[in-house]
Amino acid sequence: MGRISGTLAVLAGIFMLLPGLFVMMEDASAAPMPGWIVRDLIVFSLTGVALLVWGGFIIRRRELEMHELPIRIRAPR
């Protein structure tokens, strides 16, 4: 899993949340959806949230590692 970057995981998580968001914005007066579609949308959305959180942790960890690098700053002459 080291090949997946945090940014890619966050983008995949957002992409996976979109179908559930579109269904929630749909008109409530339409015919009821079958249970298996609702179940699949919930599982897909939860997976998207997990990817968002995981990607956020990866980005945060790499940002913290970047700030720990020893950087020498030259004084202006």
WOVEN-V56035 format. One record per backbone hydrogen bond with DSSP energy under -0.5 kcal/mol. NH is the residue of the N-H (numbers start at 1). CO is the residue of the C=O. E is the energy in kcal/mol with one decimal. If there is no record, write none. Layout:
NH&CO&E, NH&CO&E
//
This chain:
4&1&-1.2, 5&3&-0.6, 9&5&-1.9, 10&6&-2.3, 11&7&-2.4, 12&8&-2.4, 13&9&-2.2, 14&10&-2.3, 15&11&-2.3, 16&12&-2.0, 17&13&-1.3, 18&14&-1.1, 19&15&-0.5, 21&17&-1.8, 22&18&-2.5, 23&19&-1.9, 24&20&-2.0, 25&21&-1.6, 26&22&-0.6, 26&23&-0.7, 30&27&-1.1, 37&34&-0.6, 38&34&-1.6, 39&35&-2.7, 40&36&-2.2, 41&37&-2.5, 42&38&-2.3, 43&39&-2.5, 44&40&-2.6, 45&41&-2.5, 46&42&-2.5, 47&43&-2.1, 48&44&-1.9, 49&45&-2.4, 50&46&-2.2, 51&47&-2.3, 52&48&-2.3, 53&49&-2.5, 54&50&-2.7, 55&51&-2.8, 56&52&-2.2, 57&53&-2.3, 58&54&-2.1, 59&55&-2.6, 60&56&-2.6, 61&57&-2.6, 62&58&-2.3, 63&59&-2.4, 64&60&-2.4, 65&61&-2.1, 66&62&-2.0, 67&63&-1.5, 68&64&-0.6, 68&65&-0.7, 69&66&-1.0, 71&69&-0.7, 73&71&-0.6, 74&72&-0.6
//
